[in-house]
Amino acid sequence: MHDHDHHDHHHHHGHGPVPRDFGTAFAIGAVLNTGFVAAEVAYGLAANATALLADAVHNAGDVLGLLLAWGAVVLARRVPSLRRTYGWGRGSILAALANAAVLFAGVGAIAAEAVQRLVHPEPVASATMVWVALAGVVINGVTAWMFSRGHGDLNIRATFLHMASDALVSLGVVIAALLIGLTGAMWIDPAASLLIVAVIVAGTWGVLRDAVNLAMDGVPAGIAPHEVEAYLRNLPGVVEVHDLHIWGLSTTETALTAHLVHGGGAAPPEAVILEATRELGRRFAIGHATLQLETESLAQSCRLRPADVV
């Protein structure tokens, strides 16, 4: 029998060291947004503006998201241990789940209040809304700018996109306040709140869906398992692929295990393994591959060969 295990440790798309200035960016962003949330709540209550309160809930979620993303980056730097052999990378998945859950809870309360305001409109201080929301455009814009150089790291890129979209949401509040000042139509405030809720739900739903998928060891988005299987099946000398599993170790790292049945031929098994692990990283961003090579006779007795066996 020829049984060969190989574990490739070349993490082509894994967590690299996060530049030091991003630690400062996380800290400054969290402080700025915490202060802005407090201001939005205070002025939102004083101005009787649900749009400001809706944006405050959104920005509170942003603060949580910044802290969780920061914590996940710090944890991901910790080396694996005997108890946590994959390290702490999965913390980024848990952070995404928690962030999405908090945002959904917050927007539910704001949506209920906005619907009530549509039925019974109340006066708002539109001038206060304008100035507070403008502050939000500046704060969220500055925070997004601090993360604009980190697009090589998907976590940093996601943070940038989140904060940039928040700046646009605050701009929407400014426009709503100006329209109220021009028209005197009080329904614009709760309508703007519902629009903000819709934007938050639309943006958060994708995060929640992907986080749940990764938490359940699903194939990460962007990887087509049939293409991966086809590539492995077409390797020199490989006549069958079974027990194929692809899952996320974190929001940036992907792992794979598979049994390859090698029928012999010109390509030696070692060369097949080396080519496969290299190309899995290059083609599919799978940098943590474990491949078991089996002879045809050994494959017949492999209890993991049936497709319905995990």
N, C-alpha and C positions, 0 to 999 in steps of 0.2 A: 504494500500500500504506500502511496505517496501522499502524505498529508502535510501541507505547508501553510503556516500562519504568518501573516505579515501585518504589522501595525505601522502605518505611516504617520509620522509626527510633523510633517511639513504643513503648518497651518497657513495656507496661502491667503486666506481671507479671515483669519482670526483676529482677536483683539491685539493690536499693536500697542505700544506705549502711548498713552494719551499725552499730548504736549502739556507742559506745566501751566501755560497760560489758560488752558481750558478749566483747570481747577479754579483759577481766579475768576474766569467767566461765569462758572456755575455759582460761585459765592456772590459775585456782584449781581448777577441776574436774579438770584433768589431774594436778596435784600431789596433790590429795586421793586420787584413785583410784590413782595410782601407789604412794603410801604404803600404801593399803589392800590392793593386790594383794600387795605384799611381806609384809604382816602375815598375809594369808590363806594364802599359801604356807608361811610359817614355822609358823604355828599349825596349819594343816591337816596338815603332816607330823608335827608334835609330837603332835597329837591323833589321827593316823591316820584322818582324816576325808576321804573322797573328795568329799563334798558341798561342803566348803569349798574343796577343790582345783578342783572343777568351777566353782564360783562365781568362783574366782581367775582361771581361764582366761577366763571370761565378762567379768570386769572388766578383764583385760588387753586384751581386744578393745575394751572401752569406751574405754580410754586411747588406743589406736590410732585409734579412731573420732573421738574428740575432737580429736586432733592433726591427723588428715586433714581433718576438717570445718573446723577453724580455718585450716589451710593453704589449703584450697579457697576459703574466703571471702576470704583475703588475695589469692590469685591472681586471683580474679574481679574485684577492684578495679583490676587493671592494665588500661590502655587497649589497644585493638587496635593492631597494628603491621602493617607491610607483609608480614611473614612469618606472622603470626598474625592474620589479618583478622577473626576472630571473638573474639579475646581469649583468655582462659585459663579460660573458664567450664566447659569440658569436664573440667577437673581435678576437679570435684565428682563426675562420673560415675566417673572412675578411682578416686577415694577410696572410693566406695561399693563398687566391685568388690574393691579390696584389703581393705577391712574385712570383707566377707563371706567372702572366701577364707581369711583368717586365722582367723576364728571357726569355719569348718567344719573346718579342720585341727585346731584345739584340741579341739573337742568330740568328734572322732573318737577321739582318744587317751583322753579322759576316759571315753567310753562303753565302750571296751575294758577299762579298769581297773575300771569299775563292774560289768560283767558278771562279771569274775573274782571280785570281792568278793561278788557274789550267790551264786556257787558255793561260795566259801570265805570266809564272813563273818569279820571281825576286829573286836576291841573298839575303841571310839572314846571319846574324852573329850567327852561330850555337853555338859558345862558350858562347856568352851572353845569349842565350836561355837556355843553360844548367844550368848556375849559378842562373839565376832568377827563373827558374822552380824548382830547388833544394830548393831554399828558400821557395817556395810555399809548397813543400812537408813537410818541417819542420814546417812552420806556421800553415798549415791546420792540420797537425798531432798533434801538441801541443794543438790546439783549440779543436779537437775531444777528446783528452785525458782528457781535463778539464770537459767534459760532460759525460765521460765514466761511472761515478758512479750513473747516474740518470735514469737508465732504468726502474725504477718503474713509472716514469712519461712519458707518451707517447710523450709530447711535447719535453722534454729534450732528449728522445731517438731519435726522428726524427732529432733534431739538431746534435746529435752525428753522426748519419748515414750520414747526409748531408756533414758534414765536413770531415768525413773519406773518403767518395767517392771523395771529392775534392782533397784530398791528392793523391789519385790514378790517378786523371786526370792530376795533375801536374807532376806525375811520367811519364805519357804518353808523356808529352811535352819534358821531359828530354830524353826519348828514341828516340823521333823524331829528336831532335837536334843532338844526337849522330849519328844517321843514316845519317843525312845530312852531318855531318863532315866526316864520313867514305866514303860515296858514292858520295857526291857532287850533289845529286839529289834534285833540288830545289822544285819539286812537292810534296815532303814529307811534307813540311810546310803547304800548304793549305789542303793537304789530312788529316793531323793531326787535322787541324782546323775543318774540316767537321766531323771527328770522335768525337771530343769533343762536337760539336753541337748535334750529334746524342745521345751521352751519356746524355747531359743536357735535351734534349727533352724527352728521354725515362724516365728519373727520374722525370721530372717536370709534365709530362702528368698525371701520377697517382695522384699527389698532386692536380692538377687542377680539374681532374674528381671528386675526393672525396670532394674537397672544394665546387664545384658547387652543388654536390649532397646534402651536408649538408646545403648550403645556401638556397636550395629549399625545405628544411625540409624533405629530403629523409631519408630512413632508413640507419643508419650508416653501413659502410662495416663491415662484420664480424657478423652481426646479421641476422638470417633467420626469417623473420616475420611469416612464416607458422609454424615454430617450436614454436615461442612464442604463437601464437594463439592456437596451439594444446595443449600446456601446460596449458593455462588458461581454455580451454574447458574441460580438464580432472580434474579440481579441484573438490573436493567433493561438490556435490549439484549443480554444474554449468551445465546448459543445453544449454546455448547459449552464444556466445561472439559477440558483434557488436560495431561499432564505435571505432575500434582499430586504434590507431595512435602511431607511433614510430618515433622519430626524435632526432637530436643532439642539445643539448643546447650549446655545444662547441665541440672542437675536442676531448675532453676526457669524456664528460658527456652526458648521454643519458636519454631521458624522454619518458614516455609512458602514454597514457590515454586509457581507455576501459570501456565499459558497460558490466557487467556480469549479466546474467539472472540466478537467483538462484531459483531452483525448490523445495527447502525445503530438509529435510533429517536430518541425525544425526549431520552433521557438522554445527555449528552455523555460521551465516554470518561473525561475527567478526573474528573467527578463519580462515575462508577462506581468508579474506583480509590480515591478518597478515602473513599467509603462503605464499600468492602470492607475496606480496611486498618483503619478505625476499628472496624467491627463484628467483625472477626476477633479483635481484641484484647478487645473487651467480651464477646462470646459464648463464645469458645473459648480465651481466654488465650493467643492467638498474637500476640505483640507484634513479631515480626520477619518481616514479609511482603514478598515480592518478586513482583509480578504483571506478566506480559507480556500486553499487549492485541494481538490479531491480527484482521485482516479475514478473512472467509470464504475469499477467494482465497489469502491468505497462509497460512492454516491448512492448505490442501490440499498445500502444499509443505513443511510443517514436518516434519522427520524425527523429531521427538519425539512426534508425534501418536499413533502406535499405542500401545496400553495396555501391550504387552510390551516396549517400548523404554525403557531408563533413560537 
